[in-house]
Amino acid sequence: MYLPSKSLHDILASEQVGVFCESNSSDDKALVAKLPTSVIKSILLGAKIEFYLFVKINPPHNIALALKVFDNKSSPFHAILAQRWNNRNNIFDDSFLDSDIHLSLFDETDASVVYGTINIKTNFRNKRAYNIIANFEFSSANNHLDNIKFTDSVCASLGSDDAKHAGFNVLKFHFPVKVKELKAILTHHVNPQGSSSYEVATEIDGARQERQIYQALCLMNNSSTTLSPMVKIGKKERELTDVLTCSLNNKVIAIESKCLQVNVSTLDKSRERASSSMIKHCRKAINQLEGVYKVINRGEKIYNSAGIAILHGGDYDFYGIVLIDEYRESKEWPEIIELIEEVSRRHKVCINVISVSEIIYNMKLSSSNTNTFISMLQKRHELCLKKNSIDIKIINSSLPAMFD
């Protein structure tokens, strides 16, 4: 099992997804990737993986690494990241090729959840990469606008061998890989509000996702978070919502967590079927959030598993979140946006549909300040309605750098 250096973990924590490499003084070499948990589970189930190396042809020469995971037969997942650092231990070179090296996979919470070995294989088609790596002088891709163009070029190249690059001309090297001895790690998160544990390989995905977001919200300042809060209406006790966060200034965040259970059969499911299933989950979740708001607005007593009251009367601003495992393209999203707008206007509330990686990234951008995070949710909601899109990304262009 390989644990990356603190400097690499800092960079990894600043990205939503990415592919990294590292060598150390003990001559260990590792490929480290941060991926959505659903993609990691697909890898554990045997989904095919391919590795790509991209080089910007014109100086300054930059490198980008990419993993292509066939978690869906018609729409594989791509993790792409340009190397924007100068630390020589984290620069890709030919020593990472044609030998068994460590593989370490991290989830959205920045936790190491799977480890094994990987061999990035060369052949007559990609052997030229040795010469390119040896003879090019590479620079860190730390110019934000140029980095975007480089990444756009990489995406265009991945889409088609003869696609016109959006920003720069790039060389693409495609490597088959052999992954061995994959093992899942039992992950523990502990904080002053509570603890949670999960194991990617065997857990029910929905329950595991709830614990992931619960742990992330527990790290926010000036708020308290409860997993599976309860309400009693009449003689019937039931769960109010999956996760509930209460701020110190009478604002509540209610989360309905929805994800697709990943198993061997889902690897062969078409993108359209997967997207359609998620749309149905989202429609149900929005209606559930409307119900949660009504219960809170009526002043019902909301309490935790120990019977301690969390909310009991009062006037609260309501922020509802439908948490999804991944954003998947679909022609049906406008219907969801229409439902969001309808419910939000009817009750004067804020509702968002957002992926696990995006929401945790937004928490980091808010510096764990709950009020700032809530303001970002409001802004995101407004942009969703204005742009008629669920796929809203908030980007921080001033990311930490890595130096020798």
Disulfide bonds with the S-S distance in Angstrom:
none
